[in-house]
Amino acid sequence: MDTTPSARVAAKMQSGVGRITLDRPEAINALSLEMLQAVGEILDGWRGEPDVAIVLLEGAGDRGFSAGGDIRALYASMLDGGEPAAEPFFRVEYRVDAEVAAYPKPIVAIADGVTMGGGIGLAGNAHVRIVTERSRLAMPETRIGFSPDAGGSWLLAHAPGRLGEYLALTSDTMDAADAIHCGFADHYVPSDRIPSVVDALEMRADPATPTELVMLFDETPEPSRIQRAQPWIDRAFSADTLPEIRERLEQLVAEGVAADENPSPATALAALDERSPTALVVTLGAIRSARALPSQRHALEQEYHLMCWYLATQPDLVEGIRAQVIDKDRQPRWNPATVADVHPDTVGTAFAHRAERMLFPDLER
């Protein structure tokens, strides 16, 4: 049985597998509000559908699962109507991400190719997460003056050691091995074997659980470069503040630690120099706060209120999108321009901000 909702999302039920395909390959399946609504409606419809035992999330085309949210549309809505116009996108997105994580049937996500931002919100919160040799995963929000969202703060907070802080602040890109080590993926399957995985899920040969079936095709990826860098990453990114993190990175550079590696303390410093200072300090607080939260839904709730703070008060988000996506001059004019100029009360103000309504009202109880 095939259904093709509007909004560039295809749905198909076959042999007990419900396949949801993000179908906007010309934009690496960038997620619009309508696409997210469609995914949510399909999942809602399949909850009680006896013909669906497993849900498969995939992206059309060979470039990636999803490059994230439709940043151009978000930019236009922010210019036209500010927070009231942009907020509905995030509200729907975060609620769909929560539904993926808590879905009563196993969800298998194929994060082949580019999978970033909102794409990780879907694939990273699935129950069985597959990456390939083409996978490139990242939470690149600080590049545009924003903080990791779509449940990304929860995943980052639970990465080994201080890799969450490192990935969030620098926006470094993970390959398959990195993603598995950092907790963003579970299995490495070469891309040419993905069709066999799908066939096995539909055939339901023994062993019968999705994880066991995927493991029949699982291979060991090359060693993770981020895992190799973790000793110096933990040393630097365990510091309490951004200035102290910078000081430790500078000391590592002076000591010549991992000078010829990628990543290195020098590349981390260079990345921090390019990011929004406000986004950096708020993101550091967000990852550490998420680490103490009891659930993914609590992390999404925190992200939601922070998102509304960004939309209502922060010019860096509009400027970052302009510089990275619209004009592509890669020369954002951050305000304030340096971490030293960020007001000491910024983090407290950001976390005290409350949207007009809760994302998950039941969390108040």
Secondary structure as UniProt FT lines:
FT   STRAND          2..3
FT   TURN            6..8
FT   STRAND          9..14
FT   TURN            15..16
FT   STRAND          17..22
FT   HELIX           25..27
FT   TURN            28..29
FT   HELIX           33..46
FT   TURN            47..48
FT   TURN            50..51
FT   STRAND          54..59
FT   STRAND          64..66
FT   HELIX           71..102
FT   STRAND          107..111
FT   STRAND          113..116
FT   HELIX           118..123
FT   TURN            124..125
FT   STRAND          128..131
FT   TURN            133..134
FT   STRAND          136..138
FT   HELIX           141..144
FT   TURN            150..151
FT   HELIX           152..157
FT   TURN            161..162
FT   HELIX           163..170
FT   HELIX           176..182
FT   STRAND          187..188
FT   HELIX           191..193
FT   HELIX           194..203
FT   HELIX           210..215
FT   TURN            216..217
FT   HELIX           225..237
FT   HELIX           242..255
FT   TURN            256..260
FT   HELIX           265..274
FT   HELIX           277..291
FT   HELIX           296..313
FT   HELIX           315..321
FT   HELIX           322..326
FT   HELIX           339..341
FT   TURN            344..345
FT   HELIX           346..352
FT   HELIX           361..364
//
